[in-house]
Amino acid sequence: MKRTHLLHSDLSHVIASLGHGDMLVLGDAGLPIPEGPRRIDLAVARGIPRLTDVLDAVLSEMEVEHLVIAQEALDPGDGLPFWFPRSLGITPQTLTHEAFKQRSAAARAIVRTGECTPYANIILVAGVRF
């Protein structure tokens, strides 16, 4: 059994196979998944699992260079949405939701969560540790 936080074997395998600049998308329950990227469906029920839970597990294993979110996800009050990983200290690139969906088509994999918050989708771009 693995000693790290992330236990899902398919998701762990995708992260291990990412190269510099490869994209992994974490999406809400409604994000369309085009043909092409590998689909990892974790959604069990509305809100299960939450995007934040999956994001925390993925970030425990993935080196992230930059992030992309939809402009529509931005909070008019304080900017970033509640689910955004502020602890990384990375300012996200923003795109329209339509452009976000188009960019997602080039991802290595798209992970569907049970999140039902509108626009709760994030593209993680792999970095390197050296």
C-alpha positions, 0 to 999 in steps of 0.5 A: 500500500502507498505511503502518500496521501493519494490512493487512487491508482489511475490518478496516481499513474497519470500524475507519475506519467506527466512531463513538463508542461503536461496538463491535468484538469480537475473539473466539477460534475458538469464540465464536459469531457471531450474525446481525447484526454483520459477520463477519470470519473470520481463523482459519486454523488452531488458534492462527493468528492469535493473539488478541494479534497481531490485537489489536496490529494493531487497536489500532494504528489504533483509538481505544479508550474502554473494554474488556469481557471475560468474568469467566471470563477473569480469572486467579485469580492476578494478575487480568487474562488474559495476552492483555489489553492492559495498555499501554492503562491501561484497567480492563476492564468484566467480564460473565458469558460469557453476557452477553458473548455477548449484548452482542456481538450489538450490535457493528458487527463480530466478528472470529474469530481462531484463538485457542484459549484459553478465553474469549479474547474482548474487546469494544473500544468506540470512543472519539474523539481530541478 
